[in-house]
Amino acid sequence: MKNNDKMKPAKLCYEHIGGKLGQLLLEALVKKGWLAKTDPSDKNLYITELGESQLTAFGIDLSQIKSQQL
């Protein structure tokens, strides 16, 4: 059994990862070029072609995400 004092939280907010882990994941995915924005001031991000290939290789089924105009 793991020691609870050393466990890091992975918070859920509705149906997404929130908290510090969510922030770090977002920053890493943007830095790797897997996610991007059409305009730096925009709140919306999109999955890049590189992101599609890498996330699919990671085992994520992107067909569950609906396409939409941003």
Number of C-alpha atoms within 10 A of each C-alpha: 3 6 6 7 6 7 8 9 10 12 13 12 10 7 6 9 15 16 13 13 15 16 11 12 13 16 13 13 15 18 11 12 14 20 20 17 15 11 9 9 7 9 8 12 16 17 17 15 12 13 18 17 14 13 16 13 10 9 8 12 11 13 8 7 7 6 9 6 4 9
